[in-house]
Amino acid sequence: CMGSVNVVVVAWFQQVVPGPELGRFFGLLTSVCSGLIPLSFGAYGLLAGAVDPALLLVGNGVAIACLAASLAFVPGFRRA
C-alpha cells in the first residue's frame, strides 16, 4: 500500500512544486523522512513493550489505508 501511495505522492509533488524548487523540496522531504525513521523505531519499541505488537501492526495498516483513502479528497491529486 505504501509503495503505491509513495509513487502517486511523488508524482503529485512533482506537479505542484515549482520546477526550480524541486531539488530543495525533495532534499528536505528526504531528510525529514529519513530522520524520522530512528524516532519511529524507538517509539514503536516502547509501545511494543506495553501493547501487543500485532495490534500495533493492525493500527499501522489502518492508518496507512485511511491516509490513502483521504488522498482521494485532495483537489487535483487524483489526476497525478
C-alpha positions as a Python dict, from the first residue, in 0.01 Angstrom:
ca = {
    (1, 'C'): (0, 0, 0),
    (2, 'M'): (275, 244, 93),
    (3, 'G'): (465, 176, -229),
    (4, 'S'): (160, 265, -434),
    (5, 'V'): (88, 574, -228),
    (6, 'N'): (452, 689, -248),
    (7, 'V'): (452, 673, -628),
    (8, 'V'): (137, 884, -652),
    (9, 'V'): (250, 1130, -384),
    (10, 'V'): (589, 1188, -551),
    (11, 'A'): (422, 1237, -890),
    (12, 'W'): (179, 1485, -734),
    (13, 'F'): (460, 1678, -564),
    (14, 'Q'): (641, 1700, -898),
    (15, 'Q'): (333, 1863, -1048),
    (16, 'V'): (259, 2113, -770),
    (17, 'V'): (610, 2218, -660),
    (18, 'P'): (767, 2477, -893),
    (19, 'G'): (1048, 2331, -1108),
    (20, 'P'): (1333, 2542, -970),
    (21, 'E'): (1238, 2438, -615),
    (22, 'L'): (1208, 2062, -676),
    (23, 'G'): (1564, 1982, -569),
    (24, 'R'): (1535, 2171, -242),
    (25, 'F'): (1189, 2034, -174),
    (26, 'F'): (1284, 1669, -230),
    (27, 'G'): (1609, 1717, -37),
    (28, 'L'): (1413, 1846, 261),
    (29, 'L'): (1147, 1577, 224),
    (30, 'T'): (1410, 1302, 214),
    (31, 'S'): (1595, 1446, 514),
    (32, 'V'): (1281, 1471, 724),
    (33, 'C'): (1158, 1124, 630),
    (34, 'S'): (1499, 967, 690),
    (35, 'G'): (1538, 1149, 1020),
    (36, 'L'): (1203, 1026, 1146),
    (37, 'I'): (1286, 658, 1089),
    (38, 'P'): (1501, 610, 1404),
    (39, 'L'): (1249, 805, 1610),
    (40, 'S'): (964, 588, 1489),
    (41, 'F'): (1164, 271, 1561),
    (42, 'G'): (1221, 392, 1916),
    (43, 'A'): (856, 485, 1967),
    (44, 'Y'): (743, 153, 1821),
    (45, 'G'): (983, -33, 2053),
    (46, 'L'): (845, 145, 2357),
    (47, 'L'): (487, 82, 2251),
    (48, 'A'): (556, -283, 2169),
    (49, 'G'): (659, -332, 2531),
    (50, 'A'): (324, -201, 2651),
    (51, 'V'): (83, -314, 2376),
    (52, 'D'): (57, -633, 2173),
    (53, 'P'): (279, -584, 1864),
    (54, 'A'): (12, -744, 1643),
    (55, 'L'): (-228, -469, 1749),
    (56, 'L'): (31, -207, 1656),
    (57, 'L'): (72, -360, 1310),
    (58, 'V'): (-303, -361, 1255),
    (59, 'G'): (-315, 2, 1370),
    (60, 'N'): (-38, 92, 1125),
    (61, 'G'): (-226, -76, 841),
    (62, 'V'): (-547, 105, 926),
    (63, 'A'): (-365, 439, 944),
    (64, 'I'): (-199, 384, 605),
    (65, 'A'): (-530, 281, 446),
    (66, 'C'): (-704, 590, 590),
    (67, 'L'): (-428, 816, 457),
    (68, 'A'): (-450, 657, 113),
    (69, 'A'): (-829, 693, 109),
    (70, 'S'): (-814, 1055, 225),
    (71, 'L'): (-586, 1146, -66),
    (72, 'A'): (-885, 1098, -297),
    (73, 'F'): (-1030, 1418, -149),
    (74, 'V'): (-726, 1639, -215),
    (75, 'P'): (-808, 1867, -509),
    (76, 'G'): (-608, 1774, -817),
    (77, 'F'): (-447, 1474, -652),
    (78, 'R'): (-642, 1208, -839),
    (79, 'R'): (-504, 1332, -1172),
    (80, 'A'): (-143, 1288, -1057),
}
